[in-house]
Amino acid sequence: MKYFYACCIGIFLMSCNTSKPKEKVSIVEEAPINSEQDSLSFFLEHYEKFFATNFNVSECPGAAVVIVKDSTIIYKKGFGVKKIDTQDSVDVHTVFRIASLSKGVTAVLAGNLVDNEELKWDQNVKKSIKSFDLRDRDQASRLKVNHLLSHTTGLYPYTYTRLIQNGLTLDQIIRRFKGKGVVAREGVDYEYQNAIFSVIEKIMENQTEKSFDTLLRERVFGPAGMNTASSTYEAIKNNDNVALPHSYNHYSEKYRLDRLHKNYYNVAAAGGINASISDMGAYLKILLGYRPDIISRQSLGDIFNPVICTSDEDTYVNLWDGVTDSYYALGWRVLDYRGRRIIYHGGNVNQYKTQLVVDPENNIAMCVLFNGPNPFNGPVIPTFLNYYDFYLDAMSQH
């Protein structure tokens, strides 16, 4: 226990010479207090000091954090402001774009459809979408749902990002694939994608005769209580509690207000979902396995099961201290971290930065949302894991 206290206090003291951070507090206590809870509260108190101090130093306009342990939200808080040069504080219902965390939500929805026998992981893409093709027609005919969700389609990385940014509809993008070549056979090469990942939307729609947006609302957002989550530009534009995006000028070293744009809502499965940190708290309970009515433990295991190794890829997670190997599963990164396996994804769209981690062995999960780029975005998850390891060490000595 002394080791834990010394480490936490030491790390905090190294960064406590700052002014009071901008923040709006909403700490949630839903569990009875006992000795273990006291220790957990100590962990939360010191992690909050670390986060608040470094958030303040970063000068990022706004952020929000949620932590779930077992089936309980143990911490939920907004920091900073929705818009620079205002006093309009971020609260726990303020909506952010969650960027590529959308991929994990899409995988959860796919698992729901699998549970209801409306989709199969090895379902053939071309049989579901007649208009889909590649220059290599044999490969096009072999592609399956699991190739789309694991970035193992064989296309070069970020295929048709330009078309996404030009605002083409998903149907228009799908028709363009017939002219695209491949760099590898399906299933053997990891190349990160957005456009072809989102082809899953049309497969889901064809299987259920419902729109992707409707499926998200009916199968995930509604049942989970993700009351402010959505998947359209109109929904976030019409919301009056939104953390607006901010860009950072490295020359002036100042943030400026940016505009909400429509990019990636045309491929919502890959990057078009909006949510508050309260929504994300409800979502973390799904990922920890406490909502089998939304996705069964079997299907949750399927989407977290590594498909392809990414340890040799130029991927930032491979630089984290404690990570020995990395993989991509179905909509999720999987990391071998200090003797256990954790689930992770990050996101970046329209200046929003997002991070989410699930530690299934310890039954804890955390999500952070930022409304601007900042140097704290990179270390926020590794540091959370380090702090929690200190806590585990303390508990083992208790």
N, C-alpha and C positions, 0 to 999 in steps of 0.2 A: 504493500500500500504506500509506503514511504517513497518508493521508486516512482510510482504513478504521480503522486503529488509533486515531487521534485521536478519531474519532466514537464508536467503541465504548467507549473508555475514558472519554470525557467523559460519555456517557450513563450509564455505570455509576456513575461517581463522584458524580453528582448524587443517586443514591439509595442510597449504600452506608452511610449513617449509621444502621444498624439492628442489632438483635441477630441472632445466627445463626438462619436459618430452620429451621422444622421440616421435615425431609425424610428420605426413605429412598431411597438411591441405587441405580440399576441402569443404568449406562451400557453400551450394547451396541456393541462394535466387531466388525464382520463383514467389513470391507474391509481390504486391505493398505495400509500407511502409505506415503505418498509426499508430495511437496511440496504437491500440491493437497489431499491429506488433512490435512496439517499446517495449512493455511489454514482448511480446513473445521472442524478441531478448535478452532482459535482462535475462529471464529464461534460454535460450539456452547458453548465455555467462557463467552464473554461474554453470549450469549443466556441461558444458564442463570443467570448472576449476576443479570441483569435480572429474569428470571422469579422466581427464589427470593426476591430482595429484595422485589419488589412483592407476591408471594404472602404473605410474612411480614407486611408492612404491612397487607394486607387483612384478616388474621386469619381468613380463610376456613378452615374445619376441614381440608378435604382436597382434593387435586387429583392429576392424573396427566397426563403429556405424552409424546407419541411423535413422532419425526421420521423420515421415510423419504426417502432420496436414491437415485435410480435404483431398483434392486430391493433396496436394503440398509437395514435399520433402523440408523440411526446414533446414535439417542438414544432412551432409554426410561427413565422415572423416575416414582416416586411421591413425593408431597409431603404432609406433615401427617398427619392421623389420620382414621380411618373414623368416629369418634364423639368428640365433645367430652368433655373431662375424663377421657380415657383416654390410654394410651401405645400404643394399637393402630394402628400405622403403616399408611398406604396403601402397598401394594406394586404391582408391575406386573401382578399377577393379580387385584387387587381390582376387583370389579364395580360399575359405575355404571349408572344409567339414561342412555341417550344421547339421549332426548327426540326432537326433530325431525330429528336425524341419521338417524333411522329411515327418513325419506322417501327419502334417497339409497340406503340399503340396499334398500328396496323397488324403486327404479328399477333397481338392478343385477340384482335377481332378475327383474324384468320383461324386462331385456335378455337374460338367460339363456333365458327362455321364448321370446323372439323368435328367438334363435339356433337353438333346437330346434324352430322352426315350431309352437309351441304357443300363440302369442300374436302379435297384430299391433298396431303403434302406432295404426293407424286402425281398430281393431276397434270395432264398435258396442256400446255399453254395454247398451242395452236388449235386444239380441239375445242377449247373454250372461246377463243377469239379468232374467227375465220380470217379476219383481215391482217393478222399478224404474220410477218415473214422476215427473214434475213437474207442477205446475199447467199449465204450458205444455207440452202433450204433444208438440207438434211439435219443440220444443227437446230434450225428453227423448229423442226418437227419433233426434236428430242427434248426441247426445253420443258421443264416442269416448274411447278409453283415453288418448290424448295430452292431451285436455282435463282429465281427472282429474288427471294427473300434473303439469300445468303451471299449475294453479289458474286455468283459463280456462273454467270451466263456465258462468259467467254468474250464479251465485248470489251473494248478498251475503256479505261476509267472515265467516269463522268460523261459517257456518251449522250449527246444531245442536250448538254447543259445550255448551250446557246439557244436552242429552240424553246427551252423552258423560260429562259430570261426574255425571249422575244414574245412570250405570251401565247404561244400556240396551245390549243386544247390538247388534252391527252389523246383523244381520237386522232387528231392531226399528227401528233408525234408518233403514234403507233403505226400509222400508214407509212411514215418515213423509214421505219426500221428495215423495210425490204431492200433498201439500198446499202445497208450497213454490213461491213465485213466483220470478222471476229479475229481475236488475237490468240485464242486458245479454245480447246474443246470444253464444252460445258462440264462443270463440276470439278475442275482441276486447278483453276486459277482464280484468285481473289482480285477483283477490280471494283472499287466502290462505285455505286450507281445511284441515280435519282430517277431518271426517266423510265428505264426498263423495270426498276423496282416497282414503280407505280402502276405498271400493267396489271398488277394484282387487283387494283380497283375494279377494272373492267371484268375480270374473271369473277370477282365477288358479285358484281352487279348482274352479270349474266346468270349466275347460279341461283340468285335469290329474287331477281326481278325487282330489286330495290336499289336506290342510289347509295353510293358509298357514304355520303353524309347521313342519310337516314339510318343506315346500318350502324354507324358509329353511335348515333344518338340512341337508337333502340337497344343495341346489344352491349354497349360499354358505358357511355356517358350517363344515360338515364339510370340504369340499374346501380351503377357505382355511386351515384350522387355527385357526379362531376357537373355541377349545376351551371357553371359558366364556361364550360368547354365547348368548342365548336371547330369547324373545319372549313370555313369560308372567309374570304376577305370582307364581305358585307357584314358578317357577324362581329368581327373585331372593330370594323370602322364605325359601326352603330352603337358600340358599347361606350358608356361614359366613364368607365373605370379601367383604363388601359395604361400600361407602362409604355410610353412612346419610345421609339428607337432613337439612339444617339450614336453619331460617328465621332471618331477621335482624330484630331489633327496632330501628328507627331512633331510638326514644326512649331506650332503655337502652344502645344501641350494643353489643348483645351478641347472639351466636348462641345458639340453643337447638335441641335435638334435635327433629326432626319425625318423623312416621311415614311409612313406605312406604305409599302408597295404590294402589288399583286403577285409578284414572283413566287413561285412554288405553291400557290394555291391551285394552280393547274395540275400539279402532281401532289395533291394533298397527302397521299399515303406516305410520301417520302419527307415532306417538310411543311405541310400546310395546316397543322393543328394549333389551336389557341387554347390556353388554359391558365387558371390562377394557381397559386401555390396550394390553396385549399383543394382544388381539383386534383392536383398532383399527389396530395396526401391520400386521397381516396384511391387514386391509381396505384400508389405504392402498396396498399393493402392487397390489391389484385396480384401484384407481382410477388408478394410474399406468400401467396397461396391461400389467402383467407376469403376469396370470393369464387368458390368452385361453381357457383351459379353463372358466373361470367366466363370463366375458363377453367377447365378441369385441371387437376394436378398433372395428369398425363400429358395434356396438351401444353401446359406451362413447361413441363420438362422437355417437351419436344422443341419449343422455341428457344430454350436455353441450352440445348444440346449442341456442342461445337460441330460445325460442318466442315470448316477448312481452317488450317493453321495460318496465322498471320505473323508469326514470331519474326520472320525475316523481312517483313514489309517495313517501309518507311512510315510507320504509324506511331504517333506521339505516345500512345499507351505503353509502347515497348521501352520508353525512357523512364517510366516510373520506377522508383526504388521499391523493390519487393516483387516486381512482376518478372516471372521467369519465362512464361510463354503466353501467347495471346491467340485467340481464335475469333472467327465470326460464326454465329449461329443463324437463327432466323430473325432478323431485325435487331439483333443484339450482339455486342462484343462480349466475349468471355475471357477472363484473365486468370491465370494461375498466379496467386498472390500469397506469399508467405505461407505456403502449405495448404491453402484453401482456394476454392474457386469462387470468384465473384463475377457478377453480371454488371455490365456498364454500357452507357452510350453518352455521347456528347452531341451538341448541335450548334449550328451557326447559320443564321439567315437574317437578312434585313437588319444587321447590326446586333441582333439578339444572340446571346451566348447562353447555352443551357447545358446542364450536367446532371446525370442520374446514376446512382450506384445501388446495387442490391447485394447484400452479403447473406446468402441463404443459410450458410452454416450457423451464423450468429443471429439470424432472423431480424436483421436490421436493414433499413433502406433510407436513402437520403436523396433529395433533389434540390438543385439551386437554379434560379433563373435570373439573368442579368439583362438590362435593357441597353447595354453598350459594351463594346470590347474593353478589356482591361487585363492587366498582367496577373491579377488574382485568379482569373478564370482557370488557368492551367493547373496550379497546385491545389485548388480547392478540394477536389476529391481525394487525391493522395494524402493530403493533410488530415482530412476527416478520417480516413482509414488508419492513419498513424495514431491519432488521438483515441480512436476506439480500441486499438491494440493496447495502448496504455491502460485504458479502463479494464480490458480483459485481464491484463497482467495484475492489476490491483485486486480484481475479484478473485483471482487464483491464489493470491497471498492472504486474502481476508480470512 
